[in-house]
Amino acid sequence: MTQPRNTPGVPAALSGAVDLSGLKQRAEASKQQAGPSASSGEAAPQPAGAGGGSGATGGAVIDVTESSFQAEIVERSMNTLVVVDLWADWCGPCKQLSPVLEKLAGEANGAWVLAKVDVEANPRISQLFGVQSIPTIVAIAGGQPVDAFSGALPEPEIKQWLNKLLDALRDKLPGIRAAEEGAAAEPVEEPEDERFTEAEDAFARGDLAAAEAAYQRILDTEPANEQAKAALNQVRFAARAAESDSSAIAKADADPSDLDVQLAAADQEVAQQQVEAAFARLIDAIRRTAGPDRDRVREHLVGLFELFDPADERVVKARRDLAGALF
C-alpha cells in the first residue's frame, strides 16, 4: 500500500514476527487470571489528556489495556479494521494527532475503530509492537498488523491512508461493508466444530480419556492445529493431576531429594492455583540436580509453562529464573 509521507510502512519489528492471534482458551484463561474486569472486556481507566476517548465518538474510540488487548484489538479486528494509537501523556505530537484520529473515527460510522493504548501504562503492548517512537499508528486486520506510520501527519494524509486501507479490506472484513451500508455490523461467528464439541463434552463430564482421544484425532489429521495442541496439554495435565497423591505437597516439603514427589507436588500446586509456588519448587529442584535428573525436572517445568499464556507474568518470571538456574 502507498504510505503517508515520511512513513516506513509496517515497521520491521511487526513484519511477520508479530503474531497477535492467540488461542481462544488461552485468552479466556488470561482474562480469568486478571480478574472480573478483564474477563468482561472492560478497560482500566486511562489518564485524562491526549489518550482519553471522546464521549461524542461513542464506541468508535476505545481505551485498551494489556488485559483487554485480546478482545478489543485482536478479536475485534476479525470483523473490522482496528487502528491502534500508541501514545503517552507527555508526548506533544500525540496531543496533536489523537484529536484528529478521534474525530475521523467518530465520522466513520463504525467502518473502523480507534484503539488507544497508553504506552506508559501498558509497556508490554509497546514492546509487542516494537515501538521506537510515539505517536505510532498501527492498522490491524484479521488479527495481524497490515500497515503503520509514525508521527503527527496532517488530517488529509491520514484520510487518504484510511481510505486506501478500507478499500483494500472491504471484501475481507464484513464490519466495513456493513457499516458503509448503514447496518449494524454483526460479529462473525465461527461455525461449530463437532470434533471440538465432542472433546469438550467429554472433558465436561469428566471422561478425560475420551477427551484426550478426541483431541488426538484432530491432531492426527491436522498436526498444526494449535487449539487442539493446547487443549490436549490441558487434558493430559488434568489427568496427571487427578492421579497424583493428594499428600504430595506435604511429602515433597518433607523430602526435597525425592524428585518423583517434587514433580507430583508441582502438579498439585498448579491444580490448586498455586502456580508461582509450583514453578519455584521445580526451579529449586533444578538448582539441586544435574545430568538426567535436571533434564527431567526442566522438561516437566517447561510442560507446565505450556498450560499458560506465554505472556503470563508468572511464566515470564519463571523462565528468567530457570535461565539463571541453568546457567
Secondary structure, DSSP 8 states (H G I E B T S, - for coil): ----TT--SS-TTTTTT------HHHHHHHHHHH-HHHHTT------SSTT---GGGGGGEEE--TTTHIIIIIIGGGTSEEEEEEE-TT-HHHHHHHHHHHHHHHHTTTSEEEEEEETTT-HHHHHHHT--SSSEEEEEETTEEEEEEES---HHHHHHHHHHHHHHHTTT-HHHHHHHTT-----------HHHHHHHHHHHTT-HHHHHHHHHHHHHH-TT-HHHHHHHHHHHHHHHHHHS-TTHHHHHHH-TT-HHHHHHHHHHHHHTT-HHHHHHHHHHHHHH--HHHHHHHHHHHHHHHTTS-TT-HHHHHHHHHHHHHH-
